[in-house]
Amino acid sequence: MKHLELHILQSVPVSCLNRDDLNSPKTAIFGGVQRARVSSQSWKRAIRELAKELEPTLFQGERTKLIHEPLFDALKGLGLVPDEADEGARKIADALAKLDAKSTEKVKVTTLYFMSPLEISMLAKTYAETRDAKKALKAVDAKSLKDAADISLFGRMVASDHSLTVEAAAMFSHALSIHKVDNEIDYFSAVDDLQDKSEAGAGMTSTLEFNSATYYRFAALNLDMLADRDHLAALTRTERQSVVRTFVEATIKAIPGARRYTMNGNTLPIHVLGVIRAHGHPIQLVNAFEAPLRSSSGYAARSVELLQAEYGKLQATWGLDAIFENEIPKIGMKAFLDGVVAHVD
């Protein structure tokens, strides 16, 4: 398959980008030592949010359990009286993801459903014509997702109707630090502004965990799949190029927002290697860092050297051929994006 690979090195200072159930930064063992880890799900969320900002007309997908309300509004807009619209919205929602009988405040379904405004319109229009929820679901096709490239890129699974399942065109690894990382504990206190000056002590004290790390991140995009009739074939080539440009820019620039206001970890990558290959499957370069780096003078320069060496070794050993290959900051972002989208059909 024709695909794009993005290999990203990024240093992040004091932060807790992705927490586990104990509120600690996530970790993983790789190369025999503990590494800092950010789950692919966490970084994908940040990428989806930034993509909406960059190209709002093509990235309108929303993942929610609250699908009843937009369906209800769409059916009312087509002339159904409120009782009929409510009944229809409930039937469609139940067919899509099963109504949650335990929900009392709002009508919800039991699982998150990834939807788009155009799809909601199609479901409502077909139901208004047929009064049949199953027929409404069958009317949904790739053309109904022309406004939601994010669904095509990130995929969705619909257990109740596999015809609505969309295989993700993009794939991600968990980001791993290229060196050993131990989580640290921050003790902090807060002052009660109205406390009497004669009283000693803080208004509250607590602790939280953090780390800092240089990460290797990997993302890939199946370019052949994007042009498939089940994905974005309904878009023009120019629109598909805009989707890919947005995806690549968002993947490079986005960063999870956890503790954004107390540990702002927003940085941009040290280095990005972009590769497009006409055949084969995406291959990570994480083994460049299987032996954890040790340094007292930073990781940036050495990490780039190791990444380039690993890529060169794989090319020489396995005969990996690229039809596009470039690096940031060797070239700027605009030139990098122009080079990538030139290969989008």
VENURFEN-V465742 format. One record per helix or strand. SS is the DSSP state (hx for helix, st for strand). FROM is the first residue (numbers start at 1). TO is the last residue. If there is no record, write none. Layout:
[[SS | FROM | TO] [SS | FROM | TO]]
This chain:
[[st | 3 | 15] [st | 19 | 19] [st | 25 | 25] [st | 27 | 30] [st | 33 | 38] [hx | 40 | 54] [st | 59 | 59] [st | 62 | 64] [hx | 67 | 77] [hx | 82 | 97] [st | 99 | 99] [st | 109 | 109] [st | 113 | 115] [hx | 117 | 130] [hx | 133 | 138] [hx | 142 | 145] [st | 148 | 148] [hx | 149 | 154] [st | 156 | 156] [hx | 162 | 164] [st | 166 | 166] [st | 170 | 172] [st | 175 | 177] [st | 179 | 179] [st | 184 | 190] [st | 204 | 222] [hx | 223 | 226] [hx | 237 | 253] [st | 271 | 277] [hx | 286 | 289] [st | 293 | 293] [hx | 300 | 318] [st | 324 | 328] [hx | 333 | 341]]
